[in-house]
Amino acid sequence: MIYAERIRLRAIERTDLPNFVEFFNDPEVRENLALYLPMSLASEENWFEHNLNRQPEEQQLAIEVREADGWKLIGSCGFLNLNWRDRSAEVGISIGNKTYWNHGYGSETMRLLLRHGFNTLNLNRIFLQVYETHERAIHVYEKVGFVHEGRQRQARYREGQYIDVLLMSVLKSEWLDHNI
């Protein structure tokens, strides 16, 4: 497990899948993700099997928060598209339990992922893609040190309109300066 002050990241278990189906079938949660269709438990089980076959560094992780009676699953995160030669990876995060939105868990999770990516995986560059309409996430990413790199114009079609996808990244040297 990977720990921060209020959260921990752990391997996703099969027993977590009904929670993820519930999260990702909520249109408000799905609004800012690449997902756009309702999800079945069967399709999530298929994703789970695929996740287990990824290299360990690319397996998605569960995000849990510390509660008085233990730990509660609130979302998932992880690295993908790892390029070991260039020491870079894409990062993704989703807080699926809306009760935990706007309480700093996204920032804490992203800081933990950056620490893990730079200190454990020895990455040099971590990047992400975010919809221009997802202002809450953009604020989080800027707060933890990501900088804007570019824009893919009208790259996604959502709810009857085209939206831009922003490209953001943070380099290890910038992260070290930001976290001293």
Residue pairs with C-beta under 8 A, 6 or more apart in sequence:
1 8
1 9
1 10
2 8
2 9
2 10
2 61
2 112
2 116
3 112
4 108
4 109
4 111
4 112
5 108
6 65
6 66
6 105
6 108
7 63
7 64
7 65
7 66
7 105
7 108
7 109
7 112
8 64
8 66
8 71
9 61
9 62
9 63
9 64
9 77
9 109
9 112
9 113
9 116
10 61
10 62
10 64
11 59
11 61
11 62
12 48
12 51
12 59
12 60
12 61
12 62
12 76
13 62
14 45
14 48
16 62
16 73
17 41
17 44
17 45
17 48
18 41
19 73
19 96
20 39
20 44
20 76
20 96
21 39
21 40
21 41
21 44
22 96
23 29
23 75
23 94
23 96
23 97
24 30
24 33
24 35
24 39
24 44
24 96
25 38
25 39
26 96
26 98
28 98
29 94
29 96
29 98
30 36
31 158
31 159
32 130
32 131
32 133
32 134
32 137
33 94
36 158
51 59
51 60
52 59
55 82
57 79
57 82
57 89
57 121
58 78
58 79
58 80
58 82
59 78
60 76
60 77
60 78
61 76
61 77
61 78
62 73
62 75
62 76
63 73
63 74
63 75
63 76
63 77
63 93
63 95
63 105
63 109
64 71
64 72
64 73
64 74
65 71
65 72
65 74
65 100
65 105
72 97
73 97
74 95
74 96
74 97
74 99
74 100
74 105
75 93
75 94
75 95
75 96
75 97
75 100
75 105
75 109
76 93
76 94
76 96
77 91
77 92
77 93
77 94
77 109
77 110
77 113
78 91
78 92
78 113
79 89
79 90
79 91
79 92
79 113
79 117
79 121
79 126
80 89
80 90
80 91
80 92
81 89
81 90
82 88
82 89
82 121
83 89
86 124
86 125
87 122
87 123
87 124
87 125
88 123
88 124
88 125
88 126
88 127
89 117
89 121
89 123
89 125
89 126
89 127
90 126
90 127
90 128
90 129
91 110
91 113
91 114
91 117
91 126
91 127
91 128
92 128
93 106
93 109
93 110
93 113
95 101
95 105
95 106
95 109
101 136
102 136
106 136
106 137
106 140
107 140
107 143
107 144
110 140
110 141
110 144
111 144
113 126
114 126
114 144
114 145
114 170
114 175
115 179
117 123
117 126
118 126
118 172
118 175
118 176
123 172
124 171
124 172
125 169
125 170
125 171
125 172
126 169
126 170
127 149
127 167
127 168
127 169
127 170
128 141
128 146
128 167
128 168
128 169
129 152
129 165
129 166
129 167
129 168
130 137
130 138
130 141
130 165
130 166
130 168
131 156
131 158
131 163
131 164
131 165
131 166
132 138
132 151
132 163
132 164
132 165
132 166
133 158
133 163
138 166
138 168
141 168
142 168
144 170
144 178
145 170
145 174
145 175
145 178
145 179
146 168
146 169
146 170
147 168
147 169
147 170
147 174
148 166
148 167
148 168
149 167
149 168
149 169
150 166
150 167
151 164
151 165
151 166
151 167
152 164
152 165
152 166
152 167
153 164
154 162
154 163
154 164
155 162
155 163
155 164
155 165
156 162
156 163
156 164
156 165
157 163
170 178
